Amino acid sequence: MTNDPSTWGARNAHDPTVVRGDDGLWYMFSTDAAAGVSDFPIGAHIRTSTDLVTWSFHGTALGEVPAAAKEWSGAEGLWAPEVVRWPTADGTSRWHMYYSASTFGSRTSAIGLATASSPAGPWADQGIVIATRHDRDAYNAIDAAIAFDRAGRPWMIYGSFFGGIHIVELSAETGTRLRDEPGALIARRPDSVDGAIEGAYIQYRPEEDRFVLFVSYDSLVDTYSVRVGVADEITGPYRDAAGNDLTSPTDERAAATGTKVLGGHRFPGGTGLIAPGHNSIFTDGDATFMVHHVRLADAPTQHEAQIRRVHWNRSGWPVVSPHPFAGAGTERLTAPEQVAGEWDAVRFAPEVSALVEAQRVTIVADAVSDGEPVAVTILVEGVSSRRFAPRSTTGVTHPVVERAEQDETRGGVELEAVVFGAWDPVAGRSVLAFSGIDPNGVVWSGSKAVTS
């Protein structure tokens, strides 16, 4: 990998977040990391784009670890910058960036705040918002994200492997904590899996009047996946599609808790993607997008940011496109197509951490689409989840959902899905895609097979 950031594009973007400035540009902020590069800019990387596809390196915010955060944590760089347009009484443009300063494996960490009148900067440090000590605190001050409740009050979601994910109310005037407390616990994992959880983000859905928590499980090196839970209040409790409380996973349910909407996968002829995670959500008009980082299966030290469309099924659950966003106009077909037919599909079983290879399936559905999203019930015909259990390389059989036999009895798996358009990078054309949730709360995602 070259030391010249102008050649990176979306490569070397880790823990990304995307916002749109008043100048019409999209801004991506990310951890100041670069795989295989010995000397790279410090201080939260900034990229810009006009189309959410091609990204240009803009420089860094702050340019260094602010003095107070560095003295507290000993950090050499900044992690997981969260950038948000901050509401102001007079409507003037104000932006907040919440950055993390820490070192791997330590709870001695700090979340700081910087402000600017534009995401392009210049950014001015405002000091530490919350700090933790490894030998004092059972939670960890990293990976901040900001959400607003129904009344418009700001909250900060943060936390990691150490102690889980917490949420604390902020001052609308200053952006700092209203009270000197860690806040409410909204998600955690048991010690049997090293408490492996981080990178949380909350999106309010007025359509269902509830809050959606996105969070990453497992290791950012190879097994990351994005999980989801929903709650009626911003402080929880958050439950997955199977009804599991994200704060109370047992050792037996450690891998299965959390509705897995995106994990490692590969479609025929395509690049294998592993460890997608640490996502954030942003919108453009009525369109919802997810930005996350991911690694390449054949070059796992390399990481890059990808953007995907997020759609919402009839029950208001988020489902994610199997293909990265390729730009405006790439999601519409030249003519409507029947949804029924041959598809390549992956099943994101929450208990499976390995890369999932797509398999050819037949879908039955009474619907047509030219790429415009259609919420529809579809039947993945003649299969059960047993077929999608990956082959073991260790002699240990991966578990499958409890009702695999019932799937076979009723002739397939029924999904509450959304069918939509996407750009197939292998076929080099627009295709129909789907993502949906089965009765066991497991997400399936697929791309219609290209036959000509």
PyMOL commands that set and color helices and strands:
alter all, ss='L'
color gray80, all
select helices_A, chain A and resi 5-7+67-73+191-193+385-388+404-409
alter helices_A, ss='H'
color red, helices_A
select strands_A, chain A and resi 14-20+26-31+45-49+56-60+79-85+95-101+109-116+124-132+145-148+154-160+164-169+184-187+197-205+210-217+225-231+259-262+265-266+273-284+287-296+299-312+318-320+337-338+341-348+356-357+359-364+368-369+374-381+412-424+429-437+443-448
alter strands_A, ss='S'
color yellow, strands_A
deselect
rebuild
show_as cartoon
